[in-house]
Amino acid sequence: MSEKVPLLNCDQKRAFDTIKDASDNPITNNSNKVFFVDGTGGTSKTFLYTQVLNYIRSQGKIELAV
């Protein structure tokens, strides 16, 4: 896991954990998941997205941010 995860604020950590848990515990092997993180400028969404992408890719899984 990224060494920067501890730098996430409380809301970012909650979102990270939710997405991480969904990735770690899929309902079925072929289930698709979509997450939308709402926020306005200055909420560090890019930092959160980067940590999520790094974590899931480190597990050998495919993750796309669109």
C-alpha positions, -999 to +999 in steps of 0.1 A: +000+000+000+011+035-007+031+052+021+009+083+015-024+067+026-018+079+062-019+115+048-055+112+038-080+133+058-110+117+075-133+120+046-107+108+021-098+078+043-135+069+046-138+069+008-105+051+004-116+024+028-150+020+011-134+015-023-106-007-010-132-030+008-152-032-024-121-042-043-109-066-017-143-083-012-160-086-046-195-101-047-186-120-078-154-122-098-170-103-127-188-076-108-182-041-120-181-012-095-183+026-101-175+052-075-181+089-077-164+112-053-181+145-051-164+177-041-154+211-052-120+226-058-095+221-030-109+188-017-079+169-029-098+144-050-068+139-072-047+129-042-074+104-031-078+090-066-040+085-069-039+066-036-068+044-047-053+037-081-019+029-065-035+005-040-056-015-065-029-017-091-005-029-064-029-059-060-024-068-097-060-056-105-070-033-133-084+001-123-095+029-146-102+065-136-124+083-160 
